[in-house]
Amino acid sequence: MTNQVSSPSGNDQPLEDRVNNRSQRPTSDVFKTFMASSWAPDTSPLPAEDPAASFAATRRAALSAQFPGERLVVPAGPAKVRSNDTDYRFRPHSAFAHLTGLGVDHEPDAVLVLEPTDDGAGDQGGNHAATLYFAPMAGRDSSDFYLDSRAGEFWVGPRPTLSTMSARTGMPTESLDMLENALTKNSGPQALGGIRLRLMRDVDLNVEALVDTSRINTGQDLEASDALDNELSEFVSELRLVKDEYEVAELQKSVDATIAGFEDVVRNLDAAIAHQRGERIIEGTFFARARLEGNELGYDTIAASGNNATILHWIRNTGSVSEGEVLLLDAGVEAESLYTADITRSLPVSGKYTEVQRKVYQAVLDAADAAYAAVRPGLKFRDLHVIATTVLAERLQDWGLLPVSLEEALSPEGQHHRRWMPHGTSHHLGLDVHDCAQARADLYLDAELVEGMVFTIEPGLYFKNEDLAIPEEYRGLGVRIEDDILVTADGAVNLSAALPRKPEEVEAWMAKLRS
């Protein structure tokens, strides 16, 4: 039953419709007829296939090979409300983007369905035929054209037609109105001749409700179905562990744009110093570059100066930026393809590191360089962390900061050095800043590196003002250096190497940009 509240006048109006009370919409038939007339026809040719389309088809083929005979459902997700009737800019779920090749400028609520076929009769000789379901552009002769503030062209701009999206993706497309039938037809236990379905969960609640209702109606066990869905989520995450050439090129684009954003920040550093919320000046400066060259930020920018740099995920960015401090800037531009960079530099606000700052910076740089030098196919992913943190532990011992011997600190029972480096050294990078997050540990942490993997190397040292276990000269200093690394056939490439890393190079780079 629709939830209604009686107004003082006695009129009943559904709560969900009251957001429209601010509008004064003409409803006359004359107006409707006039609005539907005299619009120029769309005579533009169909677009070329997107550069990502063939790569996405290959990814779908790998997914098809993993789950023959099963219906696979990957939603893009709905628009998300920011406040009342105002939505965030839409970004699809990363699995959907990976398997369709679609980045920005496509429809919320879209769903990719891989329908099982006879072996070898599907796309690319596989086991499935893929179809993309979405709500196409409403005709200008419909009231949705000017009334629907979420999807009407008058409000949000042109939307693709079914034929346009098919041309771009290389896939058949259908209206979202056809989705329910596509998901539920012949659905049921395989033992009874039905088609088993796997769904990417926690993406679109409406699609989940549709699928779960169908499962209940056909006597399927929901707990067992959850396990099937989890296996799908796991596999599509692991499918992204190795990047293809399109993905690497997109990551390089986002890295290059991010480097430009770091340059913008240094040029605008004096304005940050002059403002009581200088960290917000830094944040805003980088955001401008992200929107100019990409789609968005890959994640909320960490613009942390002084003691704030010792807070690992400081994103409030409400602090000042003062001479004599180190500014830790951790930021990434998300490209229009949705691939993101993730880079950190720790910059002396005055343009020159103090003696202690340089000493700590060099220790972190040496740790990063040691891990990078070890990267090659066959090395265990977890070894990167061990290599980097061992260097840091050695430096902490040299400075007299370890309360125990180096051997005891490095032992599994000790780990005293982790007080000042509590996070991991590396994570996979791609469509998500922490990519492949649902992958099994044996394919992530315990995996051997292979050509095409992209991940960060990001050691750091964080000495808080409140830390009484260290001399005062170290307190209020946080340093992290982070680069984006591609594994090659015989080693690695630092995709972000164009951004200075050595302390003297950082100082010279800053001086040039600020002159």
Buried (B, 14 or more C-beta within 10 A) or exposed (E): EEEEEEEEEEEEEEEEEEEEEEEEEEEEEEEBEEBBEEEEEEEEEEEEBBEBBBBBBEBBBBBBEBBBEBBBBBBBBBBEEEEEEEBEEBBBBBBBBBBBBBBBEBBBBBBBBBBBBEEEEBBBEBBBBBBBBBBBBBEBEBBBBBBBBBBBBBEEEEBBBBEBBBBBBBBBBBEBEEBBEBBBEEBBBEEEEBBBBBBBBEBBEEBBEBBBEBBEEBEBEEEEBBEBBEEBBBBBBBBBBBBBEBBBBBBBBBBBBBBBBBBBBBBBBEBBBEBEBBBBBBBBBBBEBBEEBBBBBBBBBBBBBBBBBBBBEBBBBBBBBBEEBBBBBBBBBBBBBBBBBBBBBBBBBBBBBBEBBBBBBBBBBBBBBBBBEBBBBEBEBBBBBEBBBBBBBBBBBEBEBBEEEBEEBBEEEBBBBEBBBEBBBBBBBBBBBEBBBBBEEEBBBEBEBEBBBBBBBBBBBBBBEEBEEBEEEBBBBBBBBBBBBBBBEEBBBBBBBEBBBEBEEBBEBBEEBEE
